Amino acid sequence: MLTDDRPIDHFHINKSDIMHYFHAGSPVLYLVFDPNGTLQKFKLGMDLAKGETPQILPVVTGKLRS
């Protein structure tokens, strides 16, 4: 979980599928690398007009993400 004390997470690989939700606060930039090294960027937030999304569904197992 990102907090004011820990606003940056580190790249990691999940062992199972996982869904990420935006709950409150400032938007969050979410980076996902697929196994071929292609970078995908998502902005978790509630302002759909600015291209933000309230959830990432699904984030596939085996992708590097932060």
mmCIF file of the N, C-alpha and C atoms, coordinates in Angstrom:
data_MODEL
# 
_entry.id   MODEL 
# 
loop_
_atom_site.group_PDB 
_atom_site.id 
_atom_site.type_symbol 
_atom_site.label_atom_id 
_atom_site.label_alt_id 
_atom_site.label_comp_id 
_atom_site.label_asym_id 
_atom_site.label_entity_id 
_atom_site.label_seq_id 
_atom_site.pdbx_PDB_ins_code 
_atom_site.Cartn_x 
_atom_site.Cartn_y 
_atom_site.Cartn_z 
_atom_site.occupancy 
_atom_site.B_iso_or_equiv 
_atom_site.pdbx_formal_charge 
_atom_site.auth_seq_id 
_atom_site.auth_comp_id 
_atom_site.auth_asym_id 
_atom_site.auth_atom_id 
_atom_site.pdbx_PDB_model_num 
ATOM 1   N N  . MET A 1 1  ? 0.845   -1.169  0.000   1.00 0.00 ? 1  MET A N  1 
ATOM 2   C CA . MET A 1 1  ? 0.000   0.000   0.000   1.00 0.00 ? 1  MET A CA 1 
ATOM 3   C C  . MET A 1 1  ? 0.896   1.240   0.000   1.00 0.00 ? 1  MET A C  1 
ATOM 4   N N  . LEU A 1 2  ? 0.548   2.212   -0.823  1.00 0.00 ? 2  LEU A N  1 
ATOM 5   C CA . LEU A 1 2  ? 1.272   3.472   -0.850  1.00 0.00 ? 2  LEU A CA 1 
ATOM 6   C C  . LEU A 1 2  ? 0.686   4.421   0.184   1.00 0.00 ? 2  LEU A C  1 
ATOM 7   N N  . THR A 1 3  ? 1.563   5.078   0.929   1.00 0.00 ? 3  THR A N  1 
ATOM 8   C CA . THR A 1 3  ? 1.146   6.032   1.954   1.00 0.00 ? 3  THR A CA 1 
ATOM 9   C C  . THR A 1 3  ? 2.013   7.285   1.842   1.00 0.00 ? 3  THR A C  1 
ATOM 10  N N  . ASP A 1 4  ? 1.713   8.314   2.636   1.00 0.00 ? 4  ASP A N  1 
ATOM 11  C CA . ASP A 1 4  ? 2.558   9.509   2.656   1.00 0.00 ? 4  ASP A CA 1 
ATOM 12  C C  . ASP A 1 4  ? 3.978   9.167   3.096   1.00 0.00 ? 4  ASP A C  1 
ATOM 13  N N  . ASP A 1 5  ? 4.120   8.209   4.014   1.00 0.00 ? 5  ASP A N  1 
ATOM 14  C CA . ASP A 1 5  ? 5.440   7.797   4.482   1.00 0.00 ? 5  ASP A CA 1 
ATOM 15  C C  . ASP A 1 5  ? 6.163   6.903   3.476   1.00 0.00 ? 5  ASP A C  1 
ATOM 16  N N  . ARG A 1 6  ? 5.421   6.233   2.609   1.00 0.00 ? 6  ARG A N  1 
ATOM 17  C CA . ARG A 1 6  ? 5.992   5.316   1.618   1.00 0.00 ? 6  ARG A CA 1 
ATOM 18  C C  . ARG A 1 6  ? 5.284   5.548   0.277   1.00 0.00 ? 6  ARG A C  1 
ATOM 19  N N  . PRO A 1 7  ? 5.610   6.660   -0.408  1.00 0.00 ? 7  PRO A N  1 
ATOM 20  C CA . PRO A 1 7  ? 4.894   7.006   -1.638  1.00 0.00 ? 7  PRO A CA 1 
ATOM 21  C C  . PRO A 1 7  ? 5.377   6.270   -2.884  1.00 0.00 ? 7  PRO A C  1 
ATOM 22  N N  . ILE A 1 8  ? 6.486   5.532   -2.780  1.00 0.00 ? 8  ILE A N  1 
ATOM 23  C CA . ILE A 1 8  ? 7.037   4.822   -3.940  1.00 0.00 ? 8  ILE A CA 1 
ATOM 24  C C  . ILE A 1 8  ? 7.185   3.350   -3.592  1.00 0.00 ? 8  ILE A C  1 
ATOM 25  N N  . ASP A 1 9  ? 6.732   2.484   -4.479  1.00 0.00 ? 9  ASP A N  1 
ATOM 26  C CA . ASP A 1 9  ? 6.907   1.044   -4.308  1.00 0.00 ? 9  ASP A CA 1 
ATOM 27  C C  . ASP A 1 9  ? 8.058   0.611   -5.205  1.00 0.00 ? 9  ASP A C  1 
ATOM 28  N N  . HIS A 1 10 ? 8.506   -0.620  -5.056  1.00 0.00 ? 10 HIS A N  1 
ATOM 29  C CA . HIS A 1 10 ? 9.606   -1.150  -5.860  1.00 0.00 ? 10 HIS A CA 1 
ATOM 30  C C  . HIS A 1 10 ? 9.061   -2.163  -6.855  1.00 0.00 ? 10 HIS A C  1 
ATOM 31  N N  . PHE A 1 11 ? 9.798   -2.365  -7.954  1.00 0.00 ? 11 PHE A N  1 
ATOM 32  C CA . PHE A 1 11 ? 9.378   -3.362  -8.932  1.00 0.00 ? 11 PHE A CA 1 
ATOM 33  C C  . PHE A 1 11 ? 9.363   -4.741  -8.288  1.00 0.00 ? 11 PHE A C  1 
ATOM 34  N N  . HIS A 1 12 ? 8.352   -5.518  -8.633  1.00 0.00 ? 12 HIS A N  1 
ATOM 35  C CA . HIS A 1 12 ? 8.208   -6.868  -8.091  1.00 0.00 ? 12 HIS A CA 1 
ATOM 36  C C  . HIS A 1 12 ? 7.347   -7.692  -9.043  1.00 0.00 ? 12 HIS A C  1 
ATOM 37  N N  . ILE A 1 13 ? 7.359   -9.009  -8.865  1.00 0.00 ? 13 ILE A N  1 
ATOM 38  C CA . ILE A 1 13 ? 6.522   -9.926  -9.651  1.00 0.00 ? 13 ILE A CA 1 
ATOM 39  C C  . ILE A 1 13 ? 5.593   -10.644 -8.688  1.00 0.00 ? 13 ILE A C  1 
ATOM 40  N N  . ASN A 1 14 ? 4.295   -10.587 -8.952  1.00 0.00 ? 14 ASN A N  1 
ATOM 41  C CA . ASN A 1 14 ? 3.319   -11.297 -8.123  1.00 0.00 ? 14 ASN A CA 1 
ATOM 42  C C  . ASN A 1 14 ? 3.245   -12.754 -8.542  1.00 0.00 ? 14 ASN A C  1 
ATOM 43  N N  . LYS A 1 15 ? 3.017   -13.640 -7.575  1.00 0.00 ? 15 LYS A N  1 
ATOM 44  C CA . LYS A 1 15 ? 2.908   -15.073 -7.850  1.00 0.00 ? 15 LYS A CA 1 
ATOM 45  C C  . LYS A 1 15 ? 1.512   -15.473 -8.299  1.00 0.00 ? 15 LYS A C  1 
ATOM 46  N N  . SER A 1 16 ? 0.544   -14.588 -8.136  1.00 0.00 ? 16 SER A N  1 
ATOM 47  C CA . SER A 1 16 ? -0.825  -14.875 -8.563  1.00 0.00 ? 16 SER A CA 1 
ATOM 48  C C  . SER A 1 16 ? -1.427  -13.611 -9.172  1.00 0.00 ? 16 SER A C  1 
ATOM 49  N N  . ASP A 1 17 ? -2.539  -13.769 -9.885  1.00 0.00 ? 17 ASP A N  1 
ATOM 50  C CA . ASP A 1 17 ? -3.222  -12.617 -10.470 1.00 0.00 ? 17 ASP A CA 1 
ATOM 51  C C  . ASP A 1 17 ? -3.714  -11.697 -9.356  1.00 0.00 ? 17 ASP A C  1 
ATOM 52  N N  . ILE A 1 18 ? -3.716  -10.413 -9.635  1.00 0.00 ? 18 ILE A N  1 
ATOM 53  C CA . ILE A 1 18 ? -4.106  -9.447  -8.615  1.00 0.00 ? 18 ILE A CA 1 
ATOM 54  C C  . ILE A 1 18 ? -4.776  -8.244  -9.282  1.00 0.00 ? 18 ILE A C  1 
ATOM 55  N N  . MET A 1 19 ? -5.763  -7.689  -8.625  1.00 0.00 ? 19 MET A N  1 
ATOM 56  C CA . MET A 1 19 ? -6.449  -6.494  -9.109  1.00 0.00 ? 19 MET A CA 1 
ATOM 57  C C  . MET A 1 19 ? -6.063  -5.337  -8.191  1.00 0.00 ? 19 MET A C  1 
ATOM 58  N N  . HIS A 1 20 ? -5.793  -4.180  -8.783  1.00 0.00 ? 20 HIS A N  1 
ATOM 59  C CA . HIS A 1 20 ? -5.427  -3.007  -8.006  1.00 0.00 ? 20 HIS A CA 1 
ATOM 60  C C  . HIS A 1 20 ? -6.533  -1.974  -8.116  1.00 0.00 ? 20 HIS A C  1 
ATOM 61  N N  . TYR A 1 21 ? -6.936  -1.423  -6.971  1.00 0.00 ? 21 TYR A N  1 
ATOM 62  C CA . TYR A 1 21 ? -8.009  -0.433  -6.887  1.00 0.00 ? 21 TYR A CA 1 
ATOM 63  C C  . TYR A 1 21 ? -7.458  0.890   -6.380  1.00 0.00 ? 21 TYR A C  1 
ATOM 64  N N  . PHE A 1 22 ? -8.011  1.982   -6.893  1.00 0.00 ? 22 PHE A N  1 
ATOM 65  C CA . PHE A 1 22 ? -7.736  3.302   -6.337  1.00 0.00 ? 22 PHE A CA 1 
ATOM 66  C C  . PHE A 1 22 ? -8.805  3.571   -5.294  1.00 0.00 ? 22 PHE A C  1 
ATOM 67  N N  . HIS A 1 23 ? -8.389  3.979   -4.083  1.00 0.00 ? 23 HIS A N  1 
ATOM 68  C CA . HIS A 1 23 ? -9.357  4.217   -3.009  1.00 0.00 ? 23 HIS A CA 1 
ATOM 69  C C  . HIS A 1 23 ? -9.548  5.700   -2.718  1.00 0.00 ? 23 HIS A C  1 
ATOM 70  N N  . ALA A 1 24 ? -8.450  6.430   -2.548  1.00 0.00 ? 24 ALA A N  1 
ATOM 71  C CA . ALA A 1 24 ? -8.546  7.856   -2.223  1.00 0.00 ? 24 ALA A CA 1 
ATOM 72  C C  . ALA A 1 24 ? -7.167  8.484   -2.325  1.00 0.00 ? 24 ALA A C  1 
ATOM 73  N N  . GLY A 1 25 ? -7.148  9.810   -2.335  1.00 0.00 ? 25 GLY A N  1 
ATOM 74  C CA . GLY A 1 25 ? -5.881  10.522  -2.359  1.00 0.00 ? 25 GLY A CA 1 
ATOM 75  C C  . GLY A 1 25 ? -5.483  10.956  -3.756  1.00 0.00 ? 25 GLY A C  1 
ATOM 76  N N  . SER A 1 26 ? -4.202  11.199  -3.929  1.00 0.00 ? 26 SER A N  1 
ATOM 77  C CA . SER A 1 26 ? -3.665  11.644  -5.213  1.00 0.00 ? 26 SER A CA 1 
ATOM 78  C C  . SER A 1 26 ? -3.567  10.473  -6.181  1.00 0.00 ? 26 SER A C  1 
ATOM 79  N N  . PRO A 1 27 ? -3.622  10.742  -7.493  1.00 0.00 ? 27 PRO A N  1 
ATOM 80  C CA . PRO A 1 27 ? -3.469  9.671   -8.478  1.00 0.00 ? 27 PRO A CA 1 
ATOM 81  C C  . PRO A 1 27 ? -2.111  8.986   -8.341  1.00 0.00 ? 27 PRO A C  1 
ATOM 82  N N  . VAL A 1 28 ? -2.049  7.728   -8.786  1.00 0.00 ? 28 VAL A N  1 
ATOM 83  C CA . VAL A 1 28 ? -0.835  6.917   -8.689  1.00 0.00 ? 28 VAL A CA 1 
ATOM 84  C C  . VAL A 1 28 ? -0.447  6.444   -10.081 1.00 0.00 ? 28 VAL A C  1 
ATOM 85  N N  . LEU A 1 29 ? 0.819   6.650   -10.467 1.00 0.00 ? 29 LEU A N  1 
ATOM 86  C CA . LEU A 1 29 ? 1.326   6.126   -11.733 1.00 0.00 ? 29 LEU A CA 1 
ATOM 87  C C  . LEU A 1 29 ? 1.775   4.694   -11.503 1.00 0.00 ? 29 LEU A C  1 
ATOM 88  N N  . TYR A 1 30 ? 1.250   3.773   -12.287 1.00 0.00 ? 30 TYR A N  1 
ATOM 89  C CA . TYR A 1 30 ? 1.510   2.345   -12.133 1.00 0.00 ? 30 TYR A CA 1 
ATOM 90  C C  . TYR A 1 30 ? 2.188   1.850   -13.400 1.00 0.00 ? 30 TYR A C  1 
ATOM 91  N N  . LEU A 1 31 ? 3.370   1.248   -13.269 1.00 0.00 ? 31 LEU A N  1 
ATOM 92  C CA . LEU A 1 31 ? 4.149   0.768   -14.406 1.00 0.00 ? 31 LEU A CA 1 
ATOM 93  C C  . LEU A 1 31 ? 4.152   -0.751  -14.440 1.00 0.00 ? 31 LEU A C  1 
ATOM 94  N N  . VAL A 1 32 ? 3.945   -1.325  -15.627 1.00 0.00 ? 32 VAL A N  1 
ATOM 95  C CA . VAL A 1 32 ? 3.927   -2.779  -15.793 1.00 0.00 ? 32 VAL A CA 1 
ATOM 96  C C  . VAL A 1 32 ? 4.798   -3.130  -16.996 1.00 0.00 ? 32 VAL A C  1 
ATOM 97  N N  . PHE A 1 33 ? 5.777   -4.021  -16.802 1.00 0.00 ? 33 PHE A N  1 
ATOM 98  C CA . PHE A 1 33 ? 6.575   -4.564  -17.897 1.00 0.00 ? 33 PHE A CA 1 
ATOM 99  C C  . PHE A 1 33 ? 6.092   -5.973  -18.182 1.00 0.00 ? 33 PHE A C  1 
ATOM 100 N N  . ASP A 1 34 ? 5.773   -6.272  -19.454 1.00 0.00 ? 34 ASP A N  1 
ATOM 101 C CA . ASP A 1 34 ? 5.404   -7.643  -19.787 1.00 0.00 ? 34 ASP A CA 1 
ATOM 102 C C  . ASP A 1 34 ? 6.683   -8.462  -19.976 1.00 0.00 ? 34 ASP A C  1 
ATOM 103 N N  . PRO A 1 35 ? 6.580   -9.792  -20.131 1.00 0.00 ? 35 PRO A N  1 
ATOM 104 C CA . PRO A 1 35 ? 7.774   -10.632 -20.260 1.00 0.00 ? 35 PRO A CA 1 
ATOM 105 C C  . PRO A 1 35 ? 8.683   -10.246 -21.432 1.00 0.00 ? 35 PRO A C  1 
ATOM 106 N N  . ASN A 1 36 ? 8.158   -9.553  -22.447 1.00 0.00 ? 36 ASN A N  1 
ATOM 107 C CA . ASN A 1 36 ? 8.977   -9.109  -23.579 1.00 0.00 ? 36 ASN A CA 1 
ATOM 108 C C  . ASN A 1 36 ? 9.643   -7.764  -23.325 1.00 0.00 ? 36 ASN A C  1 
ATOM 109 N N  . GLY A 1 37 ? 9.382   -7.156  -22.184 1.00 0.00 ? 37 GLY A N  1 
ATOM 110 C CA . GLY A 1 37 ? 9.986   -5.879  -21.840 1.00 0.00 ? 37 GLY A CA 1 
ATOM 111 C C  . GLY A 1 37 ? 9.187   -4.665  -22.260 1.00 0.00 ? 37 GLY A C  1 
ATOM 112 N N  . THR A 1 38 ? 7.979   -4.863  -22.779 1.00 0.00 ? 38 THR A N  1 
ATOM 113 C CA . THR A 1 38 ? 7.130   -3.741  -23.177 1.00 0.00 ? 38 THR A CA 1 
ATOM 114 C C  . THR A 1 38 ? 6.559   -3.060  -21.936 1.00 0.00 ? 38 THR A C  1 
ATOM 115 N N  . LEU A 1 39 ? 6.719   -1.748  -21.867 1.00 0.00 ? 39 LEU A N  1 
ATOM 116 C CA . LEU A 1 39 ? 6.240   -0.977  -20.722 1.00 0.00 ? 39 LEU A CA 1 
ATOM 117 C C  . LEU A 1 39 ? 4.811   -0.504  -20.954 1.00 0.00 ? 39 LEU A C  1 
ATOM 118 N N  . GLN A 1 40 ? 3.953   -0.716  -19.961 1.00 0.00 ? 40 GLN A N  1 
ATOM 119 C CA . GLN A 1 40 ? 2.598   -0.175  -19.958 1.00 0.00 ? 40 GLN A CA 1 
ATOM 120 C C  . GLN A 1 40 ? 2.494   0.769   -18.764 1.00 0.00 ? 40 GLN A C  1 
ATOM 121 N N  . LYS A 1 41 ? 1.838   1.916   -18.964 1.00 0.00 ? 41 LYS A N  1 
ATOM 122 C CA . LYS A 1 41 ? 1.640   2.881   -17.883 1.00 0.00 ? 41 LYS A CA 1 
ATOM 123 C C  . LYS A 1 41 ? 0.151   3.046   -17.623 1.00 0.00 ? 41 LYS A C  1 
ATOM 124 N N  . PHE A 1 42 ? -0.218  3.011   -16.364 1.00 0.00 ? 42 PHE A N  1 
ATOM 125 C CA . PHE A 1 42 ? -1.592  3.234   -15.937 1.00 0.00 ? 42 PHE A CA 1 
ATOM 126 C C  . PHE A 1 42 ? -1.571  4.325   -14.878 1.00 0.00 ? 42 PHE A C  1 
ATOM 127 N N  . LYS A 1 43 ? -2.572  5.177   -14.877 1.00 0.00 ? 43 LYS A N  1 
ATOM 128 C CA . LYS A 1 43 ? -2.700  6.172   -13.823 1.00 0.00 ? 43 LYS A CA 1 
ATOM 129 C C  . LYS A 1 43 ? -3.964  5.850   -13.039 1.00 0.00 ? 43 LYS A C  1 
ATOM 130 N N  . LEU A 1 44 ? -3.767  5.344   -11.822 1.00 0.00 ? 44 LEU A N  1 
ATOM 131 C CA . LEU A 1 44 ? -4.899  5.022   -10.959 1.00 0.00 ? 44 LEU A CA 1 
ATOM 132 C C  . LEU A 1 44 ? -5.412  6.304   -10.325 1.00 0.00 ? 44 LEU A C  1 
ATOM 133 N N  . GLY A 1 45 ? -6.692  6.559   -10.481 1.00 0.00 ? 45 GLY A N  1 
ATOM 134 C CA . GLY A 1 45 ? -7.321  7.750   -9.930  1.00 0.00 ? 45 GLY A CA 1 
ATOM 135 C C  . GLY A 1 45 ? -8.786  7.774   -10.331 1.00 0.00 ? 45 GLY A C  1 
ATOM 136 N N  . MET A 1 46 ? -9.471  8.821   -9.959  1.00 0.00 ? 46 MET A N  1 
ATOM 137 C CA . MET A 1 46 ? -10.909 8.905   -10.211 1.00 0.00 ? 46 MET A CA 1 
ATOM 138 C C  . MET A 1 46 ? -11.288 9.873   -11.329 1.00 0.00 ? 46 MET A C  1 
ATOM 139 N N  . ASP A 1 47 ? -10.320 10.591  -11.907 1.00 0.00 ? 47 ASP A N  1 
ATOM 140 C CA . ASP A 1 47 ? -10.630 11.580  -12.943 1.00 0.00 ? 47 ASP A CA 1 
ATOM 141 C C  . ASP A 1 47 ? -10.532 10.930  -14.323 1.00 0.00 ? 47 ASP A C  1 
ATOM 142 N N  . LEU A 1 48 ? -11.625 10.316  -14.763 1.00 0.00 ? 48 LEU A N  1 
ATOM 143 C CA . LEU A 1 48 ? -11.641 9.599   -16.040 1.00 0.00 ? 48 LEU A CA 1 
ATOM 144 C C  . LEU A 1 48 ? -11.365 10.532  -17.213 1.00 0.00 ? 48 LEU A C  1 
ATOM 145 N N  . ALA A 1 49 ? -11.771 11.795  -17.112 1.00 0.00 ? 49 ALA A N  1 
ATOM 146 C CA . ALA A 1 49 ? -11.546 12.762  -18.189 1.00 0.00 ? 49 ALA A CA 1 
ATOM 147 C C  . ALA A 1 49 ? -10.056 13.030  -18.409 1.00 0.00 ? 49 ALA A C  1 
ATOM 148 N N  . LYS A 1 50 ? -9.235  12.798  -17.387 1.00 0.00 ? 50 LYS A N  1 
ATOM 149 C CA . LYS A 1 50 ? -7.784  12.981  -17.497 1.00 0.00 ? 50 LYS A CA 1 
ATOM 150 C C  . LYS A 1 50 ? -7.067  11.668  -17.794 1.00 0.00 ? 50 LYS A C  1 
ATOM 151 N N  . GLY A 1 51 ? -7.826  10.630  -18.143 1.00 0.00 ? 51 GLY A N  1 
ATOM 152 C CA . GLY A 1 51 ? -7.220  9.350   -18.480 1.00 0.00 ? 51 GLY A CA 1 
ATOM 153 C C  . GLY A 1 51 ? -6.902  8.463   -17.294 1.00 0.00 ? 51 GLY A C  1 
ATOM 154 N N  . GLU A 1 52 ? -7.389  8.831   -16.120 1.00 0.00 ? 52 GLU A N  1 
ATOM 155 C CA . GLU A 1 52 ? -7.172  8.004   -14.937 1.00 0.00 ? 52 GLU A CA 1 
ATOM 156 C C  . GLU A 1 52 ? -8.181  6.867   -14.919 1.00 0.00 ? 52 GLU A C  1 
ATOM 157 N N  . THR A 1 53 ? -7.836  5.798   -14.236 1.00 0.00 ? 53 THR A N  1 
ATOM 158 C CA . THR A 1 53 ? -8.723  4.649   -14.112 1.00 0.00 ? 53 THR A CA 1 
ATOM 159 C C  . THR A 1 53 ? -8.806  4.249   -12.640 1.00 0.00 ? 53 THR A C  1 
ATOM 160 N N  . PRO A 1 54 ? -9.990  3.875   -12.138 1.00 0.00 ? 54 PRO A N  1 
ATOM 161 C CA . PRO A 1 54 ? -10.117 3.514   -10.732 1.00 0.00 ? 54 PRO A CA 1 
ATOM 162 C C  . PRO A 1 54 ? -9.618  2.105   -10.402 1.00 0.00 ? 54 PRO A C  1 
ATOM 163 N N  . GLN A 1 55 ? -9.307  1.310   -11.432 1.00 0.00 ? 55 GLN A N  1 
ATOM 164 C CA . GLN A 1 55 ? -8.794  -0.042  -11.176 1.00 0.00 ? 55 GLN A CA 1 
ATOM 165 C C  . GLN A 1 55 ? -8.020  -0.549  -12.382 1.00 0.00 ? 55 GLN A C  1 
ATOM 166 N N  . ILE A 1 56 ? -7.136  -1.495  -12.123 1.00 0.00 ? 56 ILE A N  1 
ATOM 167 C CA . ILE A 1 56 ? -6.450  -2.216  -13.193 1.00 0.00 ? 56 ILE A CA 1 
ATOM 168 C C  . ILE A 1 56 ? -6.947  -3.648  -13.107 1.00 0.00 ? 56 ILE A C  1 
ATOM 169 N N  . LEU A 1 57 ? -7.548  -4.131  -14.171 1.00 0.00 ? 57 LEU A N  1 
ATOM 170 C CA . LEU A 1 57 ? -8.188  -5.449  -14.163 1.00 0.00 ? 57 LEU A CA 1 
ATOM 171 C C  . LEU A 1 57 ? -7.935  -6.152  -15.476 1.00 0.00 ? 57 LEU A C  1 
ATOM 172 N N  . PRO A 1 58 ? -7.389  -7.319  -15.493 1.00 0.00 ? 58 PRO A N  1 
ATOM 173 C CA . PRO A 1 58 ? -6.528  -7.862  -14.437 1.00 0.00 ? 58 PRO A CA 1 
ATOM 174 C C  . PRO A 1 58 ? -5.078  -7.496  -14.700 1.00 0.00 ? 58 PRO A C  1 
ATOM 175 N N  . VAL A 1 59 ? -4.269  -7.615  -13.685 1.00 0.00 ? 59 VAL A N  1 
ATOM 176 C CA . VAL A 1 59 ? -2.820  -7.547  -13.850 1.00 0.00 ? 59 VAL A CA 1 
ATOM 177 C C  . VAL A 1 59 ? -2.349  -8.989  -13.882 1.00 0.00 ? 59 VAL A C  1 
ATOM 178 N N  . VAL A 1 60 ? -1.757  -9.390  -14.975 1.00 0.00 ? 60 VAL A N  1 
ATOM 179 C CA . VAL A 1 60 ? -1.443  -10.800 -15.213 1.00 0.00 ? 60 VAL A CA 1 
ATOM 180 C C  . VAL A 1 60 ? -0.192  -11.218 -14.452 1.00 0.00 ? 60 VAL A C  1 
ATOM 181 N N  . THR A 1 61 ? -0.224  -12.417 -13.887 1.00 0.00 ? 61 THR A N  1 
ATOM 182 C CA . THR A 1 61 ? 0.902   -13.000 -13.182 1.00 0.00 ? 61 THR A CA 1 
ATOM 183 C C  . THR A 1 61 ? 2.121   -13.050 -14.089 1.00 0.00 ? 61 THR A C  1 
ATOM 184 N N  . GLY A 1 62 ? 3.290   -12.830 -13.528 1.00 0.00 ? 62 GLY A N  1 
ATOM 185 C CA . GLY A 1 62 ? 4.528   -12.945 -14.278 1.00 0.00 ? 62 GLY A CA 1 
ATOM 186 C C  . GLY A 1 62 ? 4.979   -11.667 -14.945 1.00 0.00 ? 62 GLY A C  1 
ATOM 187 N N  . LYS A 1 63 ? 4.283   -10.562 -14.709 1.00 0.00 ? 63 LYS A N  1 
ATOM 188 C CA . LYS A 1 63 ? 4.719   -9.274  -15.239 1.00 0.00 ? 63 LYS A CA 1 
ATOM 189 C C  . LYS A 1 63 ? 5.401   -8.490  -14.131 1.00 0.00 ? 63 LYS A C  1 
ATOM 190 N N  . LEU A 1 64 ? 6.486   -7.819  -14.499 1.00 0.00 ? 64 LEU A N  1 
ATOM 191 C CA . LEU A 1 64 ? 7.196   -6.977  -13.556 1.00 0.00 ? 64 LEU A CA 1 
ATOM 192 C C  . LEU A 1 64 ? 6.440   -5.673  -13.413 1.00 0.00 ? 64 LEU A C  1 
ATOM 193 N N  . ARG A 1 65 ? 6.215   -5.228  -12.187 1.00 0.00 ? 65 ARG A N  1 
ATOM 194 C CA . ARG A 1 65 ? 5.409   -4.027  -11.965 1.00 0.00 ? 65 ARG A CA 1 
ATOM 195 C C  . ARG A 1 65 ? 5.925   -3.244  -10.781 1.00 0.00 ? 65 ARG A C  1 
ATOM 196 N N  . SER A 1 66 ? 5.526   -1.986  -10.737 1.00 0.00 ? 66 SER A N  1 
ATOM 197 C CA . SER A 1 66 ? 5.835   -1.123  -9.606  1.00 0.00 ? 66 SER A CA 1 
ATOM 198 C C  . SER A 1 66 ? 4.680   -0.150  -9.420  1.00 0.00 ? 66 SER A C  1 
# 
